[in-house]
Amino acid sequence: MPAFKPVVIITTAAGREEAERIGRALLERKLAACVQYEDIVSEYVWQGELCRSAEVRVVIKSARRHYSAVEKIILAHNGYDCPQIVMQPIQRGLRAYLRWMEAQLGA
């Protein structure tokens, strides 16, 4: 089996219900070890218009090998035309936490 490569995947949802639906789907499929939800306000330009909206940031602790599956789940449950989905590798972290992540993901 390939070496465990922990990542954080970040997306946003229009509301808490949508965000938690994404999180539960990922946790049930063991594609995430942990999912966090944060209420935020975003400002951005969309189709030439300056927009401001309340959103929920979804922070997903996962493994690099799960990125494609995580992206598919987010797209299936997210109402945005072009949702933010970005992945950041975890270069370092508390070893006990990273071992726990690995165990949760079946890596």
Secondary structure, DSSP 8 states (H G I E B T S, - for coil): -----EEEEEEEESSHHHHHHHHHHHHHTTS-SEEEEEEEEEEEEETTEEEEEEEEEEEEEEEGGGHHHHHHHHHHH---SS--EEEEE-----HHHHHHHHHHTT-
